[in-house]
Amino acid sequence: AMEGGIDDVGCGVLFGLNLYKYDFVGLLMHAEHLEAVFGVGPHTISVPRVRTADDIDPDEFDNGISDEIFQKIVAVLRIAVPYTGMIISTRETQQTREKVLELGISQLSGGSRTSVGGYAEDETENSSQFDVSDNRTLDEVVGWLLDLGHIPSFCTACYREGRTGDRFMALCKSKQIQNCCHPNALMTLKEYLVDYASPATRELGLELIKKELCSIPREKVRDIVVERLEKIENGERDFRF
């Protein structure tokens, strides 16, 4: 893909199909290879495990991994590839997701449906690709993250501003990306709170935004964010750094 001109890629393996040690080392070597050849490692790394699905029983797979091994994989990936976004899906339970959030996961899904057309119509029995373990709504997931002290971000600014490939990697490795990520997270969260959140989630989110504004280091940026948050409250949308 990168030889063909795509400058931004993600990696991941479905743990449980093969020996996890082999797949894990292969994943790390893949990331190392991309950096060595293209100067750009994976933008994201996903860590799915084999789950129950139609005609599939995970217990029949000899290479399944325990929660403890799964958590170690997440922790070592975070240390080995510190710049990457790490993704966990609703394949995993709330308890597992909460644990790996502490170990390095930075992106997760909520309210997921895994069947073709699942967001347009109700899923039927045996129509999904696999069984979802975390069945909470998106609002429940957002409220849960707020309760844990995280900032739920809906930001897609880097892709839309062309901050991909070597541009993204340079910002990420120098930690300058935080100057974009933090204010963008607060603004996109505010949009969600105004447009979709339940009253309880909205209250939690507004309180967190108020607190987080104080931690924006540059006064000029902070003033811009405050101004834009007021505009979002009044109906304007799609602000980003």
C-alpha contacts under 8 A as a table, 3 or more apart, distances in Angstrom:
res1	aa1	res2	aa2	distance
1	A	4	G	5.08
1	A	5	G	6.65
1	A	6	I	5.58
1	A	9	V	7.96
2	M	5	G	5.14
2	M	6	I	4.67
2	M	7	D	5.66
2	M	8	D	7.58
2	M	9	V	7.72
2	M	38	F	7.90
3	E	6	I	7.26
6	I	9	V	7.36
7	D	40	V	7.91
7	D	164	T	6.71
7	D	165	G	4.65
7	D	166	D	7.59
8	D	40	V	7.93
8	D	42	P	7.11
8	D	43	H	6.29
8	D	164	T	5.79
8	D	165	G	4.79
9	V	41	G	7.98
9	V	42	P	5.42
9	V	43	H	5.78
9	V	44	T	7.25
10	G	42	P	4.92
10	G	43	H	5.37
10	G	44	T	4.61
10	G	45	I	5.71
10	G	46	S	7.78
11	C	27	L	7.44
11	C	31	A	7.89
11	C	42	P	6.18
11	C	44	T	6.32
11	C	45	I	4.78
11	C	46	S	6.38
12	G	27	L	6.88
12	G	45	I	5.19
12	G	46	S	4.57
12	G	47	V	5.92
12	G	48	P	7.73
13	V	23	D	6.90
13	V	27	L	7.33
13	V	46	S	7.07
13	V	47	V	6.37
13	V	48	P	6.86
14	L	17	L	6.65
14	L	47	V	6.77
14	L	48	P	5.15
14	L	49	R	5.38
14	L	50	V	6.44
15	F	18	N	6.99
15	F	20	Y	6.14
15	F	23	D	7.39
15	F	47	V	7.16
15	F	48	P	6.18
15	F	49	R	4.65
15	F	50	V	6.30
15	F	63	N	7.92
15	F	64	G	7.03
15	F	65	I	7.34
16	G	19	L	7.09
16	G	20	Y	6.67
16	G	49	R	6.06
16	G	50	V	5.58
16	G	61	F	6.62
16	G	62	D	7.57
16	G	63	N	4.74
16	G	64	G	4.22
16	G	65	I	6.39
17	L	50	V	7.36
17	L	61	F	6.99
17	L	63	N	6.12
17	L	64	G	7.40
18	N	22	Y	7.41
18	N	23	D	6.82
18	N	63	N	5.70
19	L	22	Y	5.45
19	L	23	D	6.43
19	L	63	N	5.52
20	Y	23	D	5.08
20	Y	24	F	5.81
20	Y	63	N	6.83
20	Y	64	G	7.92
20	Y	65	I	7.27
21	K	24	F	5.09
21	K	25	V	6.09
22	Y	25	V	5.41
22	Y	26	G	6.04
23	D	26	G	4.99
23	D	27	L	6.10
24	F	27	L	5.10
24	F	28	L	6.45
24	F	73	I	7.54
25	V	28	L	5.13
25	V	29	M	6.12
26	G	29	M	5.03
26	G	30	H	6.01
27	L	30	H	5.08
27	L	31	A	6.40
28	L	31	A	5.18
28	L	32	E	6.21
28	L	77	L	7.79
28	L	80	A	7.71
29	M	32	E	4.94
29	M	33	H	5.96
30	H	33	H	5.05
30	H	34	L	6.27
31	A	34	L	5.27
31	A	35	E	6.42
31	A	41	G	5.43
31	A	42	P	6.13
31	A	81	V	7.87
32	E	35	E	5.25
32	E	36	A	6.16
32	E	41	G	7.00
33	H	36	A	5.03
33	H	37	V	6.02
34	L	37	V	5.34
34	L	38	F	5.52
34	L	39	G	6.64
34	L	40	V	5.97
34	L	41	G	5.23
34	L	42	P	7.41
35	E	38	F	5.46
35	E	39	G	4.21
35	E	40	V	4.65
35	E	41	G	4.71
36	A	39	G	5.65
36	A	40	V	7.87
38	F	41	G	7.84
39	G	166	D	6.95
40	V	165	G	6.04
40	V	166	D	5.71
40	V	169	M	6.36
41	G	84	T	7.81
41	G	169	M	7.57
42	P	45	I	6.73
42	P	84	T	6.37
43	H	83	Y	7.89
43	H	84	T	5.29
43	H	85	G	6.17
43	H	165	G	7.83
43	H	169	M	7.95
44	T	84	T	5.13
44	T	85	G	4.39
44	T	86	M	5.57
44	T	87	I	7.02
45	I	84	T	6.73
45	I	85	G	6.30
45	I	86	M	4.98
45	I	87	I	6.19
46	S	86	M	5.86
46	S	87	I	4.71
46	S	88	I	6.30
47	V	74	V	7.70
47	V	86	M	7.76
47	V	87	I	6.63
47	V	88	I	6.19
48	P	88	I	6.78
48	P	89	S	7.15
48	P	91	R	7.23
49	R	64	G	7.81
49	R	65	I	7.94
49	R	91	R	7.55
50	V	58	P	6.05
50	V	64	G	7.36
51	R	56	I	7.86
51	R	57	D	7.43
51	R	58	P	5.68
51	R	91	R	6.80
51	R	130	F	6.31
51	R	131	D	6.65
52	T	56	I	5.64
52	T	57	D	5.35
52	T	58	P	5.78
52	T	130	F	5.84
52	T	131	D	5.58
53	A	56	I	4.99
53	A	57	D	7.02
53	A	126	N	7.78
53	A	128	S	7.58
53	A	129	Q	6.40
53	A	130	F	4.19
53	A	131	D	5.57
54	D	126	N	5.83
54	D	129	Q	7.68
54	D	130	F	7.10
57	D	60	E	5.64
57	D	61	F	7.61
58	P	61	F	5.49
58	P	64	G	7.13
59	D	62	D	7.35
59	D	64	G	7.38
61	F	64	G	5.85
65	I	69	I	6.10
65	I	70	F	6.41
66	S	69	I	5.30
66	S	70	F	6.13
67	D	70	F	4.94
67	D	71	Q	6.10
67	D	96	T	7.49
68	E	71	Q	5.19
68	E	72	K	6.34
69	I	72	K	5.03
69	I	73	I	6.21
70	F	73	I	5.13
70	F	74	V	6.47
71	Q	74	V	5.18
71	Q	75	A	6.24
71	Q	99	K	7.72
71	Q	100	V	6.12
71	Q	103	L	7.35
72	K	75	A	5.03
72	K	76	V	6.04
73	I	76	V	5.34
73	I	77	L	6.04
74	V	77	L	5.19
74	V	78	R	6.24
74	V	100	V	6.79
74	V	103	L	6.46
74	V	104	G	6.30
74	V	105	I	7.15
75	A	78	R	5.22
75	A	79	I	6.51
75	A	100	V	7.86
75	A	103	L	5.13
75	A	104	G	5.99
76	V	79	I	5.11
76	V	80	A	5.98
77	L	80	A	5.02
77	L	81	V	5.69
77	L	82	P	7.55
77	L	104	G	7.96
78	R	81	V	5.47
78	R	82	P	5.09
78	R	84	T	7.80
78	R	86	M	7.84
78	R	103	L	7.48
78	R	104	G	5.34
78	R	105	I	7.89
79	I	82	P	5.46
81	V	84	T	5.92
83	Y	169	M	7.54
83	Y	172	C	5.90
83	Y	173	K	5.98
85	G	105	I	7.40
85	G	106	S	5.83
85	G	107	Q	6.72
86	M	104	G	7.01
86	M	105	I	4.89
86	M	106	S	5.29
86	M	107	Q	5.91
87	I	105	I	6.03
87	I	106	S	6.38
87	I	107	Q	4.69
87	I	108	L	5.61
88	I	91	R	7.86
88	I	92	E	7.51
88	I	97	R	7.25
88	I	105	I	6.85
88	I	107	Q	6.49
88	I	108	L	5.03
88	I	109	S	7.11
89	S	92	E	6.38
89	S	108	L	5.59
89	S	109	S	5.32
89	S	110	G	7.84
90	T	93	T	6.88
90	T	108	L	7.73
90	T	109	S	6.19
90	T	110	G	6.69
90	T	112	S	6.67
90	T	132	V	5.56
90	T	133	S	5.83
90	T	134	D	5.03
90	T	135	N	7.41
91	R	130	F	7.80
91	R	131	D	6.92
91	R	132	V	4.95
91	R	133	S	5.18
91	R	134	D	6.81
92	E	96	T	6.11
92	E	97	R	6.30
92	E	132	V	7.40
92	E	133	S	5.35
92	E	134	D	6.33
93	T	96	T	5.25
93	T	97	R	6.15
93	T	133	S	4.90
93	T	134	D	4.97
94	Q	97	R	5.11
94	Q	98	E	6.04
94	Q	133	S	7.72
94	Q	134	D	5.70
95	Q	98	E	5.20
95	Q	99	K	6.35
96	T	99	K	5.18
96	T	100	V	6.35
97	R	100	V	5.35
97	R	101	L	6.10
98	E	101	L	5.24
98	E	102	E	6.99
99	K	102	E	5.59
99	K	103	L	6.96
100	V	103	L	4.75
100	V	104	G	6.28
100	V	105	I	5.84
101	L	104	G	5.72
101	L	105	I	4.76
101	L	106	S	6.80
102	E	105	I	7.26
105	I	108	L	7.68
109	S	112	S	6.58
110	G	134	D	7.93
110	G	136	R	6.93
110	G	137	T	6.29
110	G	138	L	4.67
110	G	141	V	5.96
111	G	135	N	6.58
111	G	136	R	6.02
111	G	137	T	4.54
111	G	138	L	4.72
111	G	141	V	7.99
112	S	132	V	7.79
112	S	135	N	7.80
113	R	118	G	5.49
113	R	119	Y	6.55
113	R	123	E	7.65
113	R	128	S	7.41
113	R	132	V	7.84
114	T	118	G	6.50
114	T	128	S	4.99
114	T	129	Q	5.46
114	T	130	F	6.80
114	T	132	V	7.88
115	S	118	G	4.91
115	S	123	E	6.67
115	S	127	S	5.54
115	S	128	S	4.07
115	S	129	Q	5.79
116	V	127	S	7.75
116	V	128	S	7.52
117	G	120	A	5.43
117	G	121	E	6.48
118	G	121	E	5.49
118	G	122	D	6.11
118	G	123	E	5.59
119	Y	122	D	7.29
123	E	127	S	6.30
123	E	128	S	7.05
124	T	127	S	5.42
124	T	128	S	7.72
125	E	128	S	7.56
126	N	129	Q	8.00
128	S	131	D	6.90
132	V	135	N	6.40
136	R	140	E	5.85
136	R	141	V	6.42
137	T	140	E	5.14
137	T	141	V	6.35
138	L	141	V	5.07
138	L	142	V	6.14
139	D	142	V	5.05
139	D	143	G	6.08
139	D	196	Y	7.95
139	D	197	A	6.10
139	D	198	S	6.94
139	D	201	T	7.11
140	E	143	G	5.10
140	E	144	W	6.06
140	E	201	T	7.98
141	V	144	W	5.00
141	V	145	L	6.23
142	V	145	L	5.19
142	V	146	L	6.27
142	V	152	P	6.22
142	V	201	T	7.27
143	G	146	L	5.07
143	G	147	D	6.17
143	G	200	A	7.83
143	G	201	T	5.07
143	G	204	L	7.25
143	G	205	G	7.86
144	W	147	D	5.03
144	W	148	L	6.34
145	L	148	L	5.03
145	L	149	G	6.39
145	L	150	H	5.29
145	L	151	I	7.02
145	L	152	P	6.55
146	L	149	G	5.04
146	L	150	H	5.37
146	L	151	I	6.41
146	L	152	P	7.11
146	L	201	T	7.95
146	L	204	L	6.50
146	L	205	G	6.56
146	L	208	L	7.46
147	D	150	H	7.53
147	D	204	L	7.58
149	G	208	L	7.91
151	I	185	A	6.88
151	I	186	L	7.41
151	I	189	L	7.78
151	I	208	L	7.70
152	P	185	A	6.96
152	P	189	L	6.34
153	S	184	N	7.60
153	S	185	A	4.40
153	S	186	L	7.05
153	S	188	T	6.14
153	S	189	L	5.67
154	F	185	A	6.56
154	F	188	T	5.40
154	F	189	L	6.47
155	C	181	C	7.70
155	C	184	N	6.08
155	C	185	A	5.94
155	C	188	T	5.96
156	T	159	Y	5.88
156	T	160	R	6.54
157	A	160	R	5.05
157	A	161	E	5.83
157	A	184	N	7.64
157	A	240	R	6.24
157	A	241	F	7.17
158	C	161	E	5.15
158	C	162	G	5.96
158	C	163	R	4.58
158	C	164	T	6.60
158	C	168	F	7.52
159	Y	162	G	5.22
159	Y	163	R	5.84
159	Y	164	T	6.28
160	R	163	R	7.57
163	R	167	R	5.38
163	R	168	F	4.95
164	T	167	R	5.53
164	T	168	F	4.66
164	T	169	M	7.44
165	G	168	F	5.46
165	G	169	M	6.18
166	D	169	M	4.94
166	D	170	A	6.00
167	R	170	A	5.40
167	R	171	L	6.49
168	F	171	L	5.27
168	F	172	C	6.01
168	F	177	I	7.83
169	M	172	C	5.01
169	M	173	K	5.95
170	A	173	K	5.42
170	A	174	S	6.15
171	L	174	S	5.34
171	L	175	K	6.01
171	L	176	Q	5.02
171	L	177	I	4.98
172	C	175	K	4.95
172	C	176	Q	6.23
172	C	177	I	5.19
172	C	178	Q	7.93
173	K	176	Q	7.75
174	S	177	I	7.64
175	K	178	Q	6.04
176	Q	179	N	5.67
176	Q	180	C	7.70
177	I	180	C	5.42
177	I	181	C	6.05
178	Q	181	C	4.84
178	Q	182	H	5.67
179	N	182	H	6.18
179	N	183	P	7.12
180	C	183	P	5.97
180	C	184	N	6.04
180	C	241	F	5.50
181	C	184	N	5.20
181	C	185	A	5.87
182	H	185	A	5.18
182	H	186	L	6.51
182	H	216	I	7.72
183	P	186	L	5.18
183	P	187	M	6.31
183	P	216	I	7.58
183	P	222	R	8.00
183	P	225	V	6.55
183	P	240	R	7.98
183	P	241	F	7.52
184	N	187	M	5.16
184	N	188	T	6.05
184	N	239	F	7.79
184	N	240	R	5.65
184	N	241	F	6.46
185	A	188	T	5.34
185	A	189	L	5.93
186	L	189	L	5.13
186	L	190	K	6.16
186	L	209	I	6.10
186	L	212	E	7.96
187	M	190	K	5.06
187	M	191	E	6.43
187	M	225	V	7.28
187	M	228	R	7.46
187	M	229	L	6.23
187	M	232	I	7.94
187	M	239	F	7.14
187	M	240	R	7.67
188	T	191	E	5.06
188	T	192	Y	6.41
188	T	238	D	7.94
189	L	192	Y	5.10
189	L	193	L	6.17
189	L	205	G	7.48
190	K	193	L	5.00
190	K	194	V	6.15
190	K	205	G	7.57
190	K	206	L	7.41
190	K	209	I	7.90
190	K	229	L	6.92
190	K	232	I	7.19
190	K	233	E	7.91
191	E	194	V	5.29
191	E	195	D	6.03
191	E	232	I	6.42
191	E	233	E	7.93
191	E	237	R	7.18
192	Y	195	D	5.24
192	Y	196	Y	5.42
192	Y	197	A	6.24
193	L	196	Y	5.79
193	L	197	A	4.68
193	L	198	S	7.78
193	L	201	T	7.33
193	L	202	R	5.07
193	L	205	G	6.89
193	L	206	L	7.81
194	V	197	A	6.62
194	V	202	R	7.38
194	V	232	I	7.94
194	V	233	E	6.78
197	A	200	A	7.93
197	A	201	T	5.81
197	A	202	R	5.56
198	S	201	T	5.28
198	S	202	R	6.00
199	P	202	R	5.03
199	P	203	E	6.19
200	A	203	E	5.26
200	A	204	L	6.42
201	T	204	L	5.14
201	T	205	G	6.04
202	R	205	G	5.08
202	R	206	L	6.07
203	E	206	L	5.37
203	E	207	E	6.29
204	L	207	E	5.29
204	L	208	L	6.33
205	G	208	L	5.08
205	G	209	I	6.16
206	L	209	I	5.09
206	L	210	K	6.20
207	E	210	K	5.21
207	E	211	K	6.36
208	L	211	K	5.06
208	L	212	E	6.03
209	I	212	E	5.05
209	I	213	L	6.09
210	K	213	L	5.51
210	K	214	C	7.38
211	K	214	C	5.92
211	K	215	S	7.62
212	E	215	S	5.31
212	E	216	I	7.10
213	L	216	I	5.61
213	L	222	R	6.60
213	L	226	V	7.88
214	C	217	P	7.83
214	C	222	R	7.98
216	I	219	E	7.34
216	I	221	V	7.36
216	I	222	R	5.85
217	P	222	R	7.59
218	R	221	V	5.38
218	R	222	R	6.19
219	E	222	R	4.96
219	E	223	D	6.14
220	K	223	D	5.16
220	K	224	I	6.32
221	V	224	I	5.09
221	V	225	V	6.20
222	R	225	V	5.13
222	R	226	V	6.21
223	D	226	V	5.15
223	D	227	E	6.23
224	I	227	E	5.13
224	I	228	R	6.17
225	V	228	R	5.05
225	V	229	L	6.00
226	V	229	L	5.14
226	V	230	E	6.43
227	E	230	E	5.32
227	E	231	K	6.48
228	R	231	K	4.90
228	R	232	I	6.16
228	R	239	F	7.13
229	L	232	I	5.05
229	L	233	E	6.33
230	E	233	E	5.06
230	E	234	N	6.42
231	K	234	N	4.96
231	K	235	G	6.41
231	K	236	E	5.39
231	K	237	R	7.74
232	I	235	G	5.14
232	I	236	E	4.74
232	I	237	R	5.71
233	E	236	E	7.36
